[in-house]
Amino acid sequence: IPKRDWSSDVCSSDLNAFHAEQAIQALESGAAVFCQKPLGRNARETQAVIEAARQADRLLGVDFSYRQVTEIRRVYEVARAGELGEIFAAELVFHNAYGPDKPWYYDWQRSGGGCVIDLGVHLVDLALWMLKPARVTGVTSRLFARGRSLPLLRQSVEDYAVARLDLSSGAVVELACSWNLHAGCDAVISGVLHGTEGGARFMNVNGSFYHFKAERFRRTKREPLAATAEPWGGRAVAEWARRLAAGAKFDSAIEEVRPVAETLDAIYDRR
């Protein structure tokens, strides 16, 4: 990854194209790093940052903020505890009725992609986090821009995408994300896990980007798991800062970011 003089670049901390380069320079200088997602525009950049953190023995964090939402964590907890039985399917959605307001988001070279790398990255992370240690063994996807299907490998920025992930466990994950969708509200954010002994779902409330609820299903009955309306936006960086203050160094858990990046590469068919 080439180095450059950042004094000549604008908004460098915001552009996806600069995340990996800046993170590596900071790590090599001896600093710990907390990075906005995505850590890199592709798996190659992502792995380079992880290796730089390993070599420097410095704490590296990525802002996968939705892991910190209480309602999403409750779905994670019941799944990990085996309360849903064997999970065989998952469906995750992130539709945004608005699009990004900065031009670089629509430039493939600067952003690395469209709604998939912006919103879908959260869905892939949540799916692999909740269903670990299952690995992605197959990916199929369709990308659209303004309602027209985009051929894969074309360097255009998608505003709607659907993908299917086949996992080593035999489970299947279906994902959908978008910008500027006629959604009838500001956002539609949800995830449901289907298991042999029950199901569980998280979803945003009244189109909010911030308020969620979670519930569990057993046949025709449902029960609430959580509905807190708590502020959660800064929890990921706060946890990283707490660990840093306690003296934490490189943590191999950051390796979980690599298969997320590899899955995005597969969705974009740039493996």
N, C-alpha and C positions, 0 to 999 in steps of 0.2 A: 504494500500500500504506500503510495508516494507521500512524501512529506512536503509541506508548503509553509509559507509565511502567512499566518492567519491574520496579520494586520491588514491585509488587502482584501479579505473576504468579509462579506456582510452576513449577519444572521447565521454565523457558522455553527452555533450550538443548536440551531433549529433544523437545518437541512439534513435529511437522512444521509446524503452523500458524505457528510463530514463526521458522522458519528464514530465510525470505526477509526478513522485517521486521528481524530482528536483524542479518542479514548486510548489508543496505543501510545501516542506521544505523552499523555499524562501518566500512564502506567510506567513507561520507560523512565520518566523523570522521578519516579518513586511515589507518586500520588495514588491513593485509592480512587476508584471511579464509580459513580452511579450515573447511568446513561438512560435517557429517554428511549423508548422502543421506536424503531428496531435497533438492535445493537449494530447491525450492518445491513446493507441492501441485499445481501445474499449470504449463503452459507460460507463462502470463502472468506468474506470480510468478517463475519461473525466468529468463525474459528480463529482467525488471526488475532482478534481482540482477546479471546479466551486464553490463547497461548501466551500472549503478552502478559496477562494477569498472572498466569501460572509461573512464567519466568521471573516476574518481578515479585512474586509472592505477596500480591496486594489484593485487597477485597474488591470484587467487581460485582455490581448490581445492575439490574435492568428494571425499568418501571412497568412491570406487568401488574398494573394497579388493581385489576379486577380480582386477582387472587385475595385481595384484602377486604373485599366486600363481605360483610357478615353473612348475608343471605347465600352468597355463592360458597362461602366456606362451610356453611351448614350442609349444603348439598354434597360438597366434597367429603365432609366427615361421615355422613350416613353411607356414602358409597364406599369409602375406605374401610369402614367398620363391617362391611359385608351385609348391611341391613337390606340392601336391594337384591341380594342374591348375585348371580352372575350377570354382569351388565353386557348386553349384546348389541345395544344400539344407543346412539346419542344424536341429538339434533341441536345445533347452536346457530343463533341468528344475531346479527348486529346491523340494523338498517338505520341510516342517518338521513333525515329529511333535508339536511343541508349538505353542502360540499365545502371543502377547505377554502379559506379566503386568501391563500397565498399562492402566487403563480407557480412556485417551484413544485408544489404538489402534483401539478399536471405535466411535469417534465420528467420523463422516464429516467433519464440519466441522473437527475438530482434526487428523485424520490425513491427510485427502485421499483415503482409500481403505483397502483391506485388504491382502491378501497381495501384490497386484500392485505397489502403491507401496512395500511393505516389502521383498519378495523379487524380484518380477518386474522391478523397476527394474534390478537387477544383470544379469539375463538380457538385457534389451533393450540395455543398455550394452555388454555383451560381444559381442552379435551385431553391432551397428553398428560397434563398434571393429574386430572381426575382418574384417568384410566391406566396410569403407569402400573407395572413396567411394560405394558404393551407398546409395541413399536409399529410405526407406519410401514406397511408392506406394499401398498398400492394406492395410487392417487388418480382420480379422473376429475376434470374441471371444465367449466364453461365460463368465459369472460365476455362481458358486454360493455359497450360504450354508447350512450344515448340510444339504447334499445337495439343496437346492431351487434351481432356476434363478432368478436375479435378472433382472428386466427392466432393460435399460440405461437410464440417466438416473435410476434410482431411487437415492436417497441412502442406501443400505445398504452395509455393509462385507462384502466377499466373503472367504470362506476357501478357495476353490478357483477357479482360473481357467485357461482355455486360450485361446491366441490364435494366429492365423496372420498373419505379416507378408509381404506381397509387396514385393520390392525392385526398384529400377530396373534392376538387372543381370539380372533374370529369375529370380533365386534366390528361394526360399521359406524362411521361418524359422518353425518351430513351437515354441511356448513353453508351459510348464505350471508352475504354482506353487501352493503351498497352505500353510495352517496346520492343525495338529491332524489331519493325515492318518494313517490306519492304515497306516503305511509299513513296519512291521516293523523299524525302526531309528530312530535319532534324526533323521537327515536323508538325503535323496537329492539330490545335487547333481551334475549332469553336463551335458556339452555335446559334441555330435559334429558335425563338418563332413564333408559328402559332396562329393567332387570327382571330376572326370573321370579323374584319375590316381591317386586314393587317398583315404583318409579319415583323420581324426584325432579323438581323443576325450580329454577329461579327465573324471575322476569322483572323487568322494570315496571314501575307503577305510573299509570297515566302519562305515558310517553316521556317520563323523566330520564335524564342521563344519570341521575344520582340516587334515586330512591328505588329500592327493590323489595321484593317479597320472595319467600321460598316456601314450598309445600311438598308433601310426600303423598303418593298415590298408592292405594291398595284396592285393586279392582275398581268398584264404582265410588269408593270413598276417598276423601282427601283430608289431610290434616296440615295445619300451618307448622312450618319449621322456624321461621323468623320473618319479621317485618319491622326493622329498627329505625329506618330513615336516618342513620348515623352518618356524620361526615367521614369519608374514608379516603379522600383524594391524596392525602399526604402520608398515608400509612406505610407505603412501601419504602419511601426514602427515609422515613423516621426509623423504621426497623433496621435499615442499612446503617444509618448513623449510630444507632444504639450498639450494633455489633462492632462497628468501627471503633467506637469509644471504648469498648471492652477489649480491644486489641486483636480483633479477628483479622486473619490474613486470607490468602486465597482459599476459597471454598469450592470443592469439586461439584457442588450442587448447581453451580452456574453452567455446567455442561448441559443442563436441561434446555438451555437456549438453542443449542446446536440443532437438535432434531426439529425444533420449531422452524428454524431458518431453512433446513433441508426440505421440510414439507412445503413451505412457501415457494421454494425453487421448483418443486414438483408441480405445484398448482400453476405456476407460470411456465412450466415446461422448459426450464433453463438449466436442467441438471447436467 
